[in-house]
């Protein structure tokens, strides 16, 4: 499955390079949603919430009321997860809060499971220089995704795995990393970060891995109509 991404910052749709530098702005959120109507699921990330700089909750509510969405950004409590599900999100994405120091934050993950149910939870395993990164990709955890993915299975219905080293750079992703993750878990995996070509998407599909796309579709590198047909 191909999943277009809507990343929100200051109420606008943006694309960042490695989570830091803004590369471009998209059309208004509802217009982007209309452009993505040919896709069954949309990924919505509240970047302000992820970085602790505010919320775009009303926009998230509007998007979630109009489409099947998986929503992330600032999900650091069971209450926040419940808030997003109640707002209409089909699933919530939990990243930073899944870890405490250099360990898995099992107490919080159990709370979130009790609040919304693990099937509605995607855990974000974002990798930079081989290590998991959190807090808007500004801090590293002394763990690798390969080390922890199986241990996290009881707390989620799947994983969003972002290869941050190539995020937003249109230079391709690391298919070898995704092969290792696929070998480590039978859970659903969604790949993100640097995916640039149809060939990469098809190879991920052969691995039974979804592809979340951002920069490649916002710049026109990949055609939305062709991508929607691949999803059919």
Secondary structure, DSSP 8 states (H G I E B T S, - for coil): -EEEEEEEETTEEEEEETTTEEEEE-S-HHHHHHHTTTSS-EEEEEHHHHTTS---HHHHHHHHHHS-EEEESS--SHHHHHHHHHTT-SEEEE-GGGEETTEE-HHHHHHHHHHH-GGGEEEEEEEETTEEEETTTTEEES--HHHHHHHHGGG-SEEEEEEGGGTTS-S---HHHHHHHHHH--SEEEEESS---HHHHHHHHHTT-EEEESHHHHTTSS-HHHHHHHH-
